[in-house]
């Protein structure tokens, strides 16, 4: 038996190399959250959404069960509808929203995600369970939305789903920039369905990002596993502690990996060698918690007008239907 040569391994993506170099050389060190979602990361996140501590998925699913049919009808505004979803993953929760649409005749659903495996699961599951919906997966990042929206949807009302409070992974400037990118691909009358986690006591927030079973910790550390695999890095995984903290000033939960010792890390395929001091943190993800005023400010800055908001019965999570203003096509 021979060992596969490194020379025939796939070349890492240029963007992956660029963001890892920039993030590890930054002060403080940080990496973008999309790096968390390789195949294993997507599996772990799906597991996180089933944990008792992780309330957002249950709350949003309840909103879709109670209001999904009317939200879809309002979004369509009497027109045939094509639905795009940013960061769709396996579309497990989205099925609850799409089911009444399918019962009314359905249409085309375009899940967009960085995980090819997750998209395959979404396609196969929806094909089996909601055959009235034509699934057209697209591999890409949220920032590719403008071009993906332009590719499909002529003659239809377009609805973009950005649910699960994924917008909270972005700081305010980047969130506005992303929603402006989405807006640039839409026409007057097209709609956005935005999920946002709401501000609440920190004792309710922190367990959702640091569960008792350690699934979130494994999800966070898997980012280092990915860098070891794809960039020949030599992160010692067990020397980094998962840490979730509340940043009051930024109204967000932050996930970090905290070095448990002084150590040096090499990332040969990215041409990076860095040191971590004892206690130094690598910021991997944020999750902003919103109030209604913050949502309106965000949507207005991106060129949307909020039309309606639905929350779960305990007011922990919200789903907002917003629209591109202007004269609507017929």
Backbone torsions as a table, in degrees:
resi	resn	phi	psi	omega
1	UNK	NA	132.9	-178.5
2	UNK	-106.4	154.9	176.6
3	UNK	-88.2	128.8	-179.9
4	UNK	-57.5	137.8	179.5
5	UNK	-73.9	139.7	175.5
6	UNK	-62.4	-24.7	-176.2
7	UNK	-64.5	-24.1	-178.0
8	UNK	-100.8	3.1	176.9
9	UNK	-70.5	149.3	179.8
10	UNK	-60.0	142.2	178.0
11	UNK	-72.2	130.7	179.5
12	UNK	-63.7	149.0	-180.0
13	UNK	-60.4	138.4	-179.2
14	UNK	-58.7	-37.8	-179.8
15	UNK	-66.7	-39.3	176.7
16	UNK	-58.5	-47.4	179.1
17	UNK	-60.0	-45.2	-176.3
18	UNK	-63.9	-44.8	-176.1
19	UNK	-72.6	-32.7	178.6
20	UNK	-69.5	-44.0	177.3
21	UNK	-59.1	-50.7	-176.8
22	UNK	-63.3	-42.2	-176.0
23	UNK	-69.9	-40.1	-179.0
24	UNK	-75.6	-24.1	178.7
25	UNK	-91.0	-6.0	-179.4
26	UNK	-76.4	164.1	173.9
27	UNK	-129.1	112.8	-3.3
28	UNK	-74.8	163.8	-179.1
29	UNK	-68.4	140.5	-179.4
30	UNK	-157.3	151.2	176.1
31	UNK	-133.7	149.7	-176.8
32	UNK	-72.7	147.6	-174.7
33	UNK	-66.0	-20.7	-179.7
34	UNK	-65.5	-18.2	176.4
35	UNK	-67.8	-18.0	179.4
36	UNK	-71.2	-17.3	-166.6
37	UNK	-107.0	58.9	163.9
38	UNK	-80.9	-171.0	-176.9
39	UNK	-58.4	-46.1	-179.5
40	UNK	-68.4	-39.4	178.1
41	UNK	-61.4	-40.0	178.0
42	UNK	-64.1	-39.3	177.0
43	UNK	-62.2	-45.3	-178.6
44	UNK	-65.8	-39.2	179.0
45	UNK	-65.6	-38.8	175.7
46	UNK	-58.7	-38.3	177.1
47	UNK	-67.3	-39.4	178.6
48	UNK	-57.1	-40.7	-176.0
49	UNK	-65.9	-13.6	178.6
50	UNK	-97.4	-4.9	-175.7
51	UNK	-73.1	148.0	179.1
52	UNK	-58.1	-36.4	-176.5
53	UNK	-72.7	-22.5	-172.2
54	UNK	-93.5	93.5	-174.3
55	UNK	-79.7	-27.5	-170.8
56	UNK	-55.9	-42.5	-177.5
57	UNK	-64.5	-44.4	178.9
58	UNK	-62.1	-42.6	-179.0
59	UNK	-64.9	-45.1	-178.6
60	UNK	-68.8	-37.6	176.7
61	UNK	-60.3	-40.9	178.9
62	UNK	-63.7	-39.4	176.9
63	UNK	-61.9	-44.2	179.8
64	UNK	-64.5	-39.6	179.3
65	UNK	-63.7	-38.1	-176.7
66	UNK	-82.8	-34.5	-169.5
67	UNK	-127.4	1.7	-173.8
68	UNK	-58.6	-43.5	-177.1
69	UNK	-62.1	-45.5	-178.7
70	UNK	-71.7	-33.6	176.4
71	UNK	-62.6	-42.7	179.4
72	UNK	-66.7	-40.6	178.1
73	UNK	-64.4	-42.8	178.9
74	UNK	-64.7	-39.3	179.7
75	UNK	-62.7	-41.1	-178.1
76	UNK	-68.0	-34.4	176.7
77	UNK	54.5	39.9	177.0
78	UNK	81.7	6.7	-178.3
79	UNK	-113.5	156.9	168.4
80	UNK	-58.6	142.8	-170.2
81	UNK	-119.6	139.0	168.9
82	UNK	-121.4	133.0	-171.8
83	UNK	-112.0	127.8	174.4
84	UNK	-111.3	143.2	175.4
85	UNK	-129.6	123.2	175.6
86	UNK	-81.1	136.8	179.3
87	UNK	57.1	47.9	-170.5
88	UNK	-67.0	-28.6	-174.9
89	UNK	58.7	-136.4	-179.6
90	UNK	-87.9	1.0	177.9
91	UNK	60.8	26.2	-176.5
92	UNK	-61.5	-51.6	-179.8
93	UNK	-71.7	-32.1	-177.3
94	UNK	-62.5	-26.9	179.6
95	UNK	-57.4	-33.9	-180.0
96	UNK	-64.4	-38.1	178.6
97	UNK	-73.1	-37.8	-175.2
98	UNK	-80.0	-21.8	-174.5
99	UNK	-57.7	-48.4	178.6
100	UNK	-66.5	-31.2	175.1
101	UNK	-63.3	-43.4	177.5
102	UNK	-61.4	-40.4	179.7
103	UNK	-64.5	-26.9	178.0
104	UNK	-87.5	3.6	178.7
105	UNK	122.5	-21.0	174.2
106	UNK	70.5	-155.8	-175.8
107	UNK	165.9	-150.8	-176.8
108	UNK	-100.4	132.5	177.3
109	UNK	-119.9	127.4	-176.4
110	UNK	-116.4	93.4	175.5
111	UNK	-78.9	134.1	-178.9
112	UNK	-119.0	128.6	-178.4
113	UNK	-160.0	160.6	177.6
114	UNK	-86.3	-9.3	-177.7
115	UNK	-103.6	113.0	178.0
116	UNK	-63.0	-38.4	-179.5
117	UNK	-64.0	-44.1	179.5
118	UNK	-62.7	-40.4	178.8
119	UNK	-63.7	-38.1	178.7
120	UNK	-64.4	-40.6	177.7
121	UNK	-63.6	-45.3	179.5
122	UNK	-60.2	-46.1	-178.8
123	UNK	-60.3	-49.5	-175.8
124	UNK	-67.2	-40.9	-178.3
125	UNK	-65.6	-45.7	-179.0
126	UNK	-69.0	-33.7	176.3
127	UNK	-60.4	-40.6	-178.1
128	UNK	-76.6	-39.8	-170.5
129	UNK	-95.4	-30.7	-177.6
130	UNK	-132.1	69.4	-173.6
131	UNK	-63.5	-15.8	177.9
132	UNK	-72.1	-11.1	-178.6
133	UNK	-101.5	125.9	175.1
134	UNK	-87.3	119.8	-175.6
135	UNK	-101.1	124.6	-179.3
136	UNK	-123.7	85.4	-176.3
137	UNK	-67.5	147.3	175.2
138	UNK	-134.8	125.0	178.1
139	UNK	-81.7	123.1	-179.8
140	UNK	173.5	171.7	178.0
141	UNK	-95.5	164.6	-179.9
142	UNK	-56.6	-33.8	-177.7
143	UNK	-68.8	-10.5	176.5
144	UNK	-86.5	3.9	-169.7
145	UNK	-56.1	-42.7	-174.7
146	UNK	-57.0	-44.3	-176.2
147	UNK	-75.0	-34.9	178.9
148	UNK	-70.6	-34.5	176.1
149	UNK	-66.4	-36.6	-179.5
150	UNK	-70.6	-25.2	-176.2
151	UNK	-68.9	-34.0	-176.6
152	UNK	-131.6	159.6	169.7
153	UNK	110.3	2.3	179.1
154	UNK	-59.0	131.2	178.5
155	UNK	81.9	0.2	-179.7
156	UNK	-117.3	155.1	165.4
157	UNK	-73.8	131.5	-179.4
158	UNK	-103.6	135.9	175.4
159	UNK	-122.8	125.7	177.1
160	UNK	-104.2	124.9	175.0
161	UNK	-95.8	125.7	170.5
162	UNK	-133.3	83.8	-167.2
163	UNK	-110.4	-175.4	179.1
164	UNK	73.2	12.4	-174.6
165	UNK	59.1	28.9	177.6
166	UNK	-62.2	-27.1	177.9
167	UNK	-60.3	-25.5	179.9
168	UNK	-68.9	-11.7	176.5
169	UNK	-73.9	-10.7	-176.5
170	UNK	-106.6	146.1	169.2
171	UNK	-73.6	171.3	-169.8
172	UNK	-58.2	-46.1	-177.7
173	UNK	-63.4	-43.4	-179.6
174	UNK	-70.5	-34.5	177.5
175	UNK	-63.7	-44.3	178.2
176	UNK	-63.6	-42.5	-180.0
177	UNK	-61.4	-41.9	179.8
178	UNK	-65.4	-46.7	-179.6
179	UNK	-66.0	-30.6	173.9
180	UNK	-66.9	-35.6	176.0
181	UNK	-62.8	-43.3	176.0
182	UNK	-62.1	-46.9	-179.2
183	UNK	-58.5	-36.5	-178.3
184	UNK	-65.4	-22.7	179.4
185	UNK	-92.9	2.1	-175.8
186	UNK	-112.9	163.9	177.7
187	UNK	-113.1	162.4	175.7
188	UNK	-51.4	132.8	-178.5
189	UNK	97.0	-21.2	175.6
190	UNK	-68.8	159.1	-167.9
191	UNK	-129.4	161.8	177.2
192	UNK	-129.7	133.0	172.5
193	UNK	-112.1	112.8	-171.1
194	UNK	-114.7	127.2	174.8
195	UNK	-98.4	134.3	178.2
196	UNK	-136.0	134.3	171.0
197	UNK	-76.8	144.0	-174.6
198	UNK	-101.7	153.4	178.5
199	UNK	-63.4	141.1	-178.6
200	UNK	-160.4	172.1	-179.3
201	UNK	-56.9	142.9	-175.3
202	UNK	-61.5	-29.0	179.5
203	UNK	-68.3	-18.6	172.9
204	UNK	-86.3	-30.2	-174.3
205	UNK	-78.3	-50.0	-169.4
206	UNK	-59.4	-42.6	-179.1
207	UNK	-60.3	-26.1	178.8
208	UNK	-67.3	-18.4	-178.4
209	UNK	-117.2	9.2	177.3
210	UNK	-154.2	68.7	-171.1
211	UNK	-71.7	159.3	-175.1
212	UNK	-69.3	-23.0	-179.9
213	UNK	-86.3	-10.8	179.0
214	UNK	80.2	16.4	-180.0
215	UNK	-68.6	-42.1	179.1
216	UNK	-64.8	-36.2	176.7
217	UNK	-62.8	-43.2	178.5
218	UNK	-64.7	-39.1	177.4
219	UNK	-60.3	-44.5	-178.6
220	UNK	-67.8	-46.8	-178.9
221	UNK	-67.5	-23.4	179.7
222	UNK	-60.8	-24.1	174.9
223	UNK	-58.1	-41.2	178.5
224	UNK	-69.2	-36.5	175.9
225	UNK	-59.6	-41.9	179.0
226	UNK	-62.3	-44.4	-179.5
227	UNK	-65.9	-36.8	174.8
228	UNK	-61.0	-42.0	-176.1
229	UNK	-74.2	-45.9	-170.7
230	UNK	-90.6	-24.5	-176.5
231	UNK	-121.9	12.1	180.0
232	UNK	59.0	27.0	177.2
233	UNK	-68.2	163.0	-179.7
234	UNK	-122.9	41.6	174.6
235	UNK	-60.4	130.7	172.2
236	UNK	-88.0	98.5	-167.6
237	UNK	-56.1	-40.6	-175.3
238	UNK	-74.9	-0.9	176.7
239	UNK	-96.4	11.4	179.0
240	UNK	-126.1	130.2	-178.9
241	UNK	-101.7	131.8	173.2
242	UNK	-68.7	135.0	-177.3
243	UNK	-139.6	128.5	174.0
244	UNK	-116.6	127.7	-177.2
245	UNK	-134.0	153.3	176.9
246	UNK	-97.7	122.0	176.4
247	UNK	-101.6	97.9	-174.9
248	UNK	-62.1	-43.3	-176.1
249	UNK	-61.4	-36.5	-179.3
250	UNK	-95.8	-0.8	-179.0
251	UNK	53.3	51.4	-177.1
252	UNK	-149.9	149.8	165.6
253	UNK	-82.9	136.8	176.2
254	UNK	-118.5	138.3	172.1
255	UNK	-105.5	133.6	179.5
256	UNK	-131.6	160.4	165.4
257	UNK	-113.6	118.9	-173.7
258	UNK	-104.9	124.7	-179.1
259	UNK	-67.7	131.2	-179.0
260	UNK	-94.2	5.0	178.7
261	UNK	-161.3	166.3	167.2
262	UNK	-71.5	131.0	-177.2
263	UNK	-157.6	158.0	177.9
264	UNK	-115.7	137.5	-178.0
265	UNK	-124.5	133.5	175.4
266	UNK	-109.6	137.4	175.9
267	UNK	-127.3	79.3	-168.7
268	UNK	-58.1	-41.8	-174.9
269	UNK	-73.2	-12.0	173.3
270	UNK	-106.2	-1.1	178.8
271	UNK	65.3	37.4	-175.3
272	UNK	-124.4	138.0	169.6
273	UNK	-136.7	121.2	-174.7
274	UNK	-133.7	160.5	175.0
275	UNK	-111.5	147.5	171.8
276	UNK	-118.2	129.6	173.6
277	UNK	-84.6	157.9	173.4
278	UNK	-54.4	124.7	179.8
279	UNK	86.7	-5.5	179.5
280	UNK	-71.1	142.7	-174.8
281	UNK	-111.6	143.9	170.9
282	UNK	-109.6	114.0	-177.0
283	UNK	-80.6	121.5	-174.6
284	UNK	-111.5	-27.4	-177.9
285	UNK	-161.3	149.4	172.2
286	UNK	-126.2	155.7	175.5
287	UNK	-140.1	100.4	-177.6
288	UNK	-72.5	140.4	176.2
289	UNK	-109.6	126.8	-167.0
290	UNK	-107.9	158.2	160.3
291	UNK	-115.0	175.6	-174.0
292	UNK	-61.7	-38.2	-179.4
293	UNK	-64.8	-39.9	178.8
294	UNK	-62.7	-40.0	179.8
295	UNK	-64.8	-45.4	-179.5
296	UNK	-62.8	-39.2	177.8
297	UNK	-63.1	-44.2	-179.7
298	UNK	-62.4	-48.6	-177.3
299	UNK	-65.9	-43.0	-179.0
300	UNK	-63.3	-40.0	179.9
301	UNK	-64.7	-26.2	-178.9
302	UNK	-94.3	-4.7	176.9
303	UNK	95.9	23.8	177.7
304	UNK	-116.0	158.0	173.4
305	UNK	-121.4	126.3	179.5
306	UNK	-74.3	129.8	-179.3
307	UNK	-102.3	-37.8	179.7
308	UNK	-156.6	156.4	178.5
309	UNK	-135.5	136.1	175.0
310	UNK	-123.2	141.6	176.6
311	UNK	-124.3	164.7	172.0
312	UNK	-71.8	171.4	-172.5
313	UNK	-64.8	-22.3	-179.7
314	UNK	-99.6	2.0	177.7
315	UNK	66.6	34.5	-178.4
316	UNK	-94.3	-25.6	-173.5
317	UNK	-141.3	152.6	-178.5
318	UNK	-135.6	148.2	172.7
319	UNK	-124.0	127.7	-174.5
320	UNK	-116.7	129.9	171.5
321	UNK	-98.4	119.6	-179.3
322	UNK	-124.2	160.8	-175.1
323	UNK	-139.1	152.9	172.0
324	UNK	-76.0	120.2	-178.7
325	UNK	-73.1	166.5	177.9
326	UNK	122.9	-179.8	-179.8
327	UNK	-71.7	122.7	-176.5
328	UNK	-83.4	141.5	175.5
329	UNK	-71.1	161.9	179.8
330	UNK	-95.9	NA	NA
